[in-house]
Every structure is written in C-alpha cells, then in structure tokens.
Amino acid sequence: MKKLSNTQREDQDFNDDIEVVKESLGLEEDKEKRSILCAKLWHAYYHKGSSCFDQGDYKAALQQHLKALEFNEYIEQEGVFNLLMSLGVEYEKLAEYDQAISYYKQLLRLDYIEKDDRALLLQFIGQCFDKKGDEKSAYENFKELFSINQHYDGGWYLVYRFAKLAYKYRDFYTSQDYFNSSLKIIPADEKGYIKSSFKCIGYILLERKAHKEAVKYFKRALKEKTRTDSKTDSEILSGMAQAYFGLNKFAQAIKYSKKALEKPHHEEISERSYFLLAFCYSAKKDKKKEEHYIEKLRRLKPNSPYLKDLL
C-alpha cells in the first residue's frame, strides 16, 4: 500500500474534518448551534488558505478563502477584514488585477476601516492599476494616499513612482517634493532610479524657469554611471542644452545639443536639438550653420512647431 506524504495526510485530515462539520451542519436545526458550526467552517477554510499562501500556492489559497467567504456573516470584523485582504492579495499575485481591486475597494467601504489601513489599501489599489497599465488611476490613488499621510512609509519605490507619475501628469511641485524625498531613501546601488530622479528634477526646474538650478541637477544626473538605456544620457544632455539656452549661454547650449545628438536618442531629442542649434547660431550671426540646422529640422519633421519660431 502506498504511503501518504505529510502534506497529503494533512489534506486528507482537513477534508475529513470539513465533511464532519458539514454533516453536522446539515442535521442541526438550532440557529445558534448552526452559527457556531458555520464559524468553524470559516476558520477551517481560512487557515487552510493561509497555509497554502505561506507555501506560495496562491491558486489553492484563493480557492480555500473563497469557500471561507461564504460564511463571512458569522465572523467578527477583524476576520472579515483579514479574509477580504487575503483575497485581494491572492488575486493580485495571480495577476487578476480587476478582481484584486474589487476586494481592496470592498475593504475601503467598511465603516470601521482605520486610517493606516486605508492608506495601505490605496497603495495596493494604485499598484494594481499601475501593473495593468492604467497610470492615471494609479496616480489618483497614490495622490489620495499621500493626502491622507504625506510621510506614508510604503518603501522607496512607491515614493519614486508617485513622483514619476506626478511628473507625467504635470503636477510639478508635488513631483519635485517626492523626487527629493525618494533621493533620501533610494538604495545607493539603485543608480538608475537616482539618475532618473535627478534628470526629472532638472526638467521640472526648466519648467519653472530655474535654469541655473536645472544645470546643477543635470550634472548630478550625468555623474551617476548606470547600465541602463543610454538614451537617458541624451535626454540629460538635451536638458543641459535647454538650461544653458535659457541662461543665454549659447556656446554651452550648442556644445550640449551636439553631445545629445551623439548619443542614442529619440526623435524628440533630434527635433529639440536642431531647433536649439539653429537658434543659437542665429544669435551668433552664423547664417550658414543656422540654415543648415533649420533644413535638418525641416527634413526630420516638416510640421514641427519649432519651425514657426525660427522662420
């Protein structure tokens, strides 16, 4: 006869116990005693699901916790909260983000939800939206989270990610604050995120016409040596060129525009660099080079709005 493993034996014992309780429940007519049996089923399914979760079997954990959910009305508030949270996390682990968000939102609607738990749930909801590519919803949930607790400790990446999303949706003051906060806690070996933070702050300062400060941050970004996409360096160099252009330092603007073009770069960098080079050479009364870069810009993008500023 084949021997059962410890896990198989535990599963068999669990199933046997469950069947005994269910049989008793089917025979019991007393309301109070039925409630006790239902609560016993909830605890059995809940703890079995939690055991599966601890073993990394999220699908099995979800199956057990969904069974426990059928008996939620017989359980105290803390148990209901823990079960709904477990279901949300399990769906998230299984990349079923809409389902995860649904359970997290159920928790937010509970009357007895604590402030810290609300903040945690907003983090989880925002992360689910981020994972499914809905950055606007992710940003809105992170924004609500930090409005509840400006110094919420959700890890360095959350702070960085919120700063990045705020930057994307042009909430520049918020973005700069949280990039600065992230720079205090990003691990030293995460140089790509440090470089990105300095770069974004530089561009925020350009938006605010703080060109001298922007130069400082772009220089700090360039000092961070990473193995990431070298197109980041072209963006930083282009930012430097714009900052010097804003300071009317045309020789420096020309220098960094050309450096940006030497690196692998996006079309946007070419467009911006050709404009700056044409404008700077115009300021330096070098008509030949000015026309050269105007023509390069025209060939690159005939409808570029920069052409209106040059012609």
N, C-alpha and C positions, 0 to 999 in steps of 0.2 A: 504493500500500500504506500502510495506516495505521500511523503510528509509535507505538511503545510509550513510555509515560511512564517516568521513572526508577523510580518505585515498582513499576510493572508489570514492568519489566525485572528489578528486584531479586527480585520474587516468582517470576518465571519461572526465574531463575538458581537460586534456592533450591529450587524444585520439581525442577529438573533434577538438582541435586546430590544431593538426597534420594533420587531414583529410582535414581541410580547406586549409592549406598551400599546401598540396599535390594536391588538386583540382585546386588551383590557378596555381601551377607549371605546371600542365598538360595542362592548357589553355594558358599559357604565351609563347609567341614566341620571345620576345625581350631578347637577350642574357644577357644584363646587369641586367635586372629585374629577370631573371631566376637565375642568380648567387646570387642575394640578397635573393631570396626565399630558395635556397639551403643552404646558410649560416644560414638562420633562422631555417631550419630543423636541421642542425648540432648542433646549440646551444640548441635547444629544447631537442634533444636526449642526448646530453652531460650532461646538467643539470639534466635531469631526471635520468640518470645513476648515477651521483654523489650523488643525493638524495638517491637512492637505496643503494649505497655503504655506505653512512653515517648511514643507518639503519641496516647495516650488511647483506643485501640481495645481496651477490656478484654475484649470478647467474643472477638475474634481472638486476643488474648494467652492467654486461658483455653484456647482450642482447641489452640493450639500446646503449651502447658505440659501439658495432659492427655496429649498424644502423648508428650512427654518422660517423663512419669510411668511409662510402660510399660517404660522402660529404667533405672529408678532403681537397680536392683541392681548396675549396672555402674559406679556413680558413687561418689565419695568422700563422706564425711559432710557436708562443707560444701555440696556441690552438692545433696544430698538436702534439707538444711535450707532452702537458698535456694529450691528449687523448691516445697516444701510451703508456705513462707511466701508465695511469689508466688501460688499457687493460692488460699490463704486470702484474701489481699488482693483478688484479682480477683473472687472470689465476693462479697466484701463490697461492692466497687464496683458490682457488678451487683444489689445488694440481695437476694442469696440468702444470707441470714444463717445459716441452719442449716448449709448446706454450708461456709460460711466457718468457723463454729465447729468443725465436724468436723475441718477441716485444722489449725486452730490447736491443737486438743486432741491431734491426732496428734503435733504438734511437742512438746507438753508431755510426752508419753510417751517421748521419745527419751532414752536413757541419758546422752548427752553434752551435754544442754542446759545452758547457762550460767545463772547466777543472773539476770543482767541481761536475757537473752533470755526467761527465764521470766516476769519482771515485765512485759516488753513484751507477751508473748502474753496474759497475764491482762488487761492493759489492752484489747487488741484483742477478746478474748472478751467482756469486760464491756461494751464499746461496742456490739458486735453484739447482745447481749441487750437493751441499752438501746434500740437502734434498732427492735427488733422488739416493744418494749413490755413485756418481762419485767424489770421493775425489781428484783425480789427477786434474781434470778440476777445481774443487773448489779452490784448492791450486794455480793453474796457474792464475786464475782470481784475487784472493786475492793478489798474488805476484805483478801482474801488477798494481793493485790498490795502494798498498803501495809504488811502484816505482814512481807513479805519486805524491803521497803525503805521505811521511814517517810518518807524525803525523796525518793522517786522523782520524777524530773522528766518528767512527761508533759504539761506545759502547764497553764496556769492553769485552763482549763475542766474538766479531769479532776479537779483538786483541789476545785473548786467543786461539781462534780456528785457526787463522793463525799460531800462534806459534806451536800449536799441529800438524798441517799439515806439517809445515816446518820440524818439528822433525821427522815425519813419513817418509818424503822423504829426510832425512839426510842432510838438509840444516841447520847444527847445529848452526852456528854463527848467522844466521837470527833468528832461533828458540829461542836461548838464549836471544837475544835482546828483542824480543817481549814477551817472558815469563816475563822478568824483567819489561817491560812496563805494562803488564797485572796486575802484582802484585801491582802496584801503584794504580790501579783503580777498581780491583775486590772488590765488596762489602764485608765487614767484615763477613757477615753471610753466604757467599758462600764458606764455608770452604773446600768443596770438590774440587773446582777449584783451591783454594790456595794450597792445599795439592798436587794436580796433578802438578801444576807449579813447586813447589819445587822439587818434585820427578824427573820430566823431566830434570830440570836444573842439578840435581845430575848426571843423566845418560849422559847428554851432557858433563859434566866435566870428567866423566870416559873416554869417547871417546877421550877427549883432554889430557888424562893422568894427569889431575889435581886432583889427588886422595885426597889430604888434603882438598881442597875446596869442593869436592864432599861430603865428610863426613859431612861437615857443613850443606849443603843443605838437605841431607837425614835426619839429626837430626831435622832440621826445619820442614820437612815434617811430621815426626813422632809426633811432638808436636801438629799438627792440628788434633783435635779429630772430626771425622765425623761419620755419619750413613751409609756411602757408603760401597760398596763391600769391605769386609775385605781383599780380595786378594791384594788390593793396598798395605796394610802393608807388605805383604810377598815380594812384589816387592821392596819396600823401604829397607827392612831388607837385602834382597839379594844384593841390590846396595851397602849397607853399607859394607857387607862382601867383595864384589869385591874391594871397595875402600881401605879397610884395607889390603887386599891381595896385592894390588898394592903398598902399603907402607911397605910391608914385615912384617906386624904385624899379624902373623899367628894365635896367640891366639884369637885376636879380630875377625879375619876372620872366625875362627871356631865357635865362640860364635854366630855371627850374621847369619851364614849359618844355624845353628841349629834352631835359632829363626825363620828364614824364613820358615823352614820346619814344624814348629809347627802351623803356621797359615794356613788357607785355601789357596791353591795356585795352579797355573797351572803346567803342566808337565815340562815346560821350567825351572821353578824355581827349581824343583827337580833335573833336569839334571845339572844345573849350580852349585847347592849346593853340590851335590855328588862329582863333579869334584873338587871344591874348598876344600872340606873336605879331599878328598884323597890326593890332592897336599900338603895341609898344614900339614897333618900327616906325609907325606913323608919327608917334610922339618924338622919336629920334630923327625924324625927317629923312628916313631911308625909304624912299618911294619904291625902289626896286624890290626890296625884301617885303615891304608891306603888300604890294600887289601879288608877290609870289605866294604868300600865305592866304590872301583873300581867294586866290584861284584854287588853292588846295582845299580850302573850306567849301568853296562852291562845288567842286567835284565830289567832295565827300558827302555833302548834304545841301543840295540846291535850295531847299526851303528853310535852311537854318535861320532862326530869328536873329542870330548874331550878325548875319549879313546886313540886316537893316541898320545896325549900329555902326557898320563900317563904311557903308556906301552912301 
